[in-house]
Each structure stands twice: as C-alpha cells, then as structure tokens.
Amino acid sequence: MDGAAESKASRKQIAIRLLYTFLYLIIFELLKVVVQVTVLFQFIYLLVTREYSEPLKNFSNKVATYAYKLIRYMTLNDNERPFPLRDFPKEMESASNEVRFE
C-alpha cells in the first residue's frame, strides 16, 4: 500500500505538467499551420515540376514525428518532454521512396 501512495504525483507536479502541456498545445497549433503550408507548397511544387521536393518531404516526415511525440506527451502516454526541452526527435519511419497517385 505504501508503494502506491509514493507513486502518486503531488498537485504541484501535476500543475507543472499541465503548464508544460499548455506550452506544447501552443506549439502543436503552430505546427499544424506549418504542416498546412508544407502540404500546399509540396502540391504546388508537384503540379509545376511534376516531381515532389525531396528536402520538403524529409522535413515533413520529421515534423510528423515531432507531432506524434507532442501528442504522446500531452495525452500522458509519454513522460519525456519533447523539443524544445529535448533534442528534436529522430524520424521513426523513413519516408516512402515512391509516391503513387492511385
């Protein structure tokens, strides 16, 4: 029974986590705008050149990984604070080599 009592977080710890979560919610909202701009630019580039931008594709893959890490932290599924308090996360999955339009 004592182990369960010791593992409970204090109200102060919960409040600090809540403040970090608010910070990450703001970052997440900005990240959504970055994703929208990236998607629009990638499709405009694709329409003009009929090829996608490889650097932009790699960037958006990293952004997707970062968004995933943010969501996991904000939903209490991960305890490691994401960037900017830690290093930017590495890609979880590599981008697909071929883009198909079916």
Beta strands, then each sheet from edge to edge (+ up, - down):
end
